[in-house]
Amino acid sequence: MVFRAALKAFQGLLGFALLSAALFAGVATAASAQTAEESRALVYKLGTGDRVRVIVFNEEDLSGEFEVDSTGSLALPLIGNVSARGLTLREFETSIADALRDGYLKDPRVSVEVLNFRPFYIIGEVENGGEYDFVPEMTVLNAVALAGGYTYRADDRRVFVTKAGTNSEVEHRMDTAIKVLPGDIIRVPERFF
């Protein structure tokens, strides 16, 4: 009888310990996922062609979906053109809040999220070269797969990448570590026997 009571108590403690460990792991995973998402949002810089949702809390008339135009600006209600090119999401939120605070709202709270990233381009020896929608965490190898894979003439050992905002093409060995960013141009060269 004493043995059964001790066994039940042990099972209860073991169950509690396992439940606590699972809850802690879930919280840690959620926290790390949130941290990764926040760091991605802080690193990404807006550019021409990005489509964003701007939310000014408690001000529906000032909120909406907007596209960064060719000048790198967005035309927002009430405050007009606001420069976005080269700004992180947090910097752009601050810029909008500052403009609204300057004679329009007492304490504006602004949130900005990217709805559609500007595209990237892939050319050369791929089946379906062209313009493709950017997906976060995309690599050059993912981009080649998205473009239908290599042609039979492709040199699958190397790739040339022109980063957005630059004019220089850089040669890389093909591997999964090469990240693609919006606006990048990827060229898969032809192999020579």
PyMOL commands that set and color helices and strands:
alter all, ss='L'
color gray80, all
select helices_A, chain A and resi 2-43+60-62+89-101+140-146
alter helices_A, ss='H'
color red, helices_A
select strands_A, chain A and resi 51-56+64-67+73-76+80-83+110-116+120-124+130-132+158-162+169-173+185-188
alter strands_A, ss='S'
color yellow, strands_A
deselect
rebuild
show_as cartoon
